[in-house]
Amino acid sequence: MKLNFLFIFIVLFIIVIASCEPNMPSKGSSSVDTKETAKTANELYTTHCVTCHGADGAMGMSGAKNLQDSKLENSEIIKQITHGKGMMSGFEGKMTAEEIEKVATYIVTLRK
C-alpha cells in the first residue's frame, strides 16, 4: 500500500511540475514569428520610408541616403530613425521603439 501511495505521489508531482513549465514556443512557431516580423517590418518601411528611400532603399528623394550602400551599425540606424538626421525627421512618437528596431533590421537586409 505504501508503495502504491508513493508511486501515485511521484506521478502527481511530475504532472504538477510539468504543468508549471513556462510556455515555450513550439519548434515550428519561430519561423512563423520570423515571417510575421519580416512582414511587419516591410509594412512599416513601406509606410514610413519608401517615399524618400524607395522600395529597394536606393531612391534618394529629397537627399535621402542610399540604404543599399549604408555601412551603419544597427544601433546607429535605430538612432537615426528615432531622432532623424539632416532633412529626415525622427520617428520617435510615430513608431514604437520595437517598430523602429524592426525597420532598422529590415534596412540592413536591403544592403548589397
Beta strands, then each sheet from edge to edge (+ up, - down):
strand 1: 84-85
strand 2: 88-89
sheet 1: 1+ 2-
end
